[in-house]
Amino acid sequence: MKKWESQFKLGDVLTAEQLDFFREHGIILFRNFLSPEQVHLYISEVSRIEQMWLDEKREKVNGIPLKFGKDDEGKMTIQRLCFTSLYSDPLHQLIQHPKLQSLLPFLGAFEGRIGEEEKDGLVVNNYINTPNSTFTQMGWHTDAPRDLFMGQRIMPMLNVGIHLDTCAFENGGLRVIPGTQRQNMLKLLFGKKYFIDNSDDRREVGFDIQAGDLSVHDGRLWHRVKQSPLFGEASRRRVMYVPLVTGKYAPKDENSKTPFYHRFTAKVHH
């Protein structure tokens, strides 16, 4: 397993070098997208929404189940939040950011948009390694079967991760197998055991992530989240995912049904 060394700065427009790099590898890392002050603001907004939903005993947002666990003090916590920008002005403004719009050319010839009200909206993953955490790691997967479950053909999708915690390569975190976004359908569906396989792969790369960094990976790329060797607060890793989507506009609301694939993944213990 190797450490990823390539890094870029995100400007107002993607450069030809950045586009070529992403086309080849399916992953790109931009440093310092957020300032420390912005990181602090968004962490406090996520905490506010989390507390509000815990107080309301809310279990789903727009048909998508929330994922619960416990922190190192045994208190209930939400480890996967969705559609968060619909409940926060600062988060809503963030995903309107022109620099996020500038990422759309990574979708190639497809017309793309930021799916604030589509799929799972702005997701916040809150990984922490404690005995009662339900979210310490996530097995190998691609995001392609989602389209198949919905009866659609596989469309390009970008996962834009905005990182709120510093996570050194040695502490686990995002792992990808570069170039696998170009694999054939058989490898895409059967190359690994979805969500169950957590084993190291000699082709995979990991990252030295700093709070405020932004990563983009192609949804067809094999990726996972490796468990931290640390415990408690030191293992915490919060990432906001902005969905850049293609295809027919499909907003969700409070009456939306829970998609089939969420019922499946709920049974897989991460």
Secondary structure, 3 states (H helix, E strand, C coil): CEECCCCECCCCCCCHHHHHHHHHHCEEEECCCCCHHHHHHHHHHHHHHHHHHHHHCCCEECCEECEEEECCCCCEEEEEECCHHHHCHHHHHHHCCHHHHCCHHHHCCCCCEECCCECCCCEEEEEEECCCCCCCCEEEECCCHHHHHCCCCCCCCEEEEEECCCECHHHCEEEECCCHHHCCHHHHHHCCCCCCCCCCCCCCEECCECCCCEEEEECCCCEEEECCCCCEEEEEEEEEEEEEECCCCCECCCCCCCCHHHHHHCCCCC
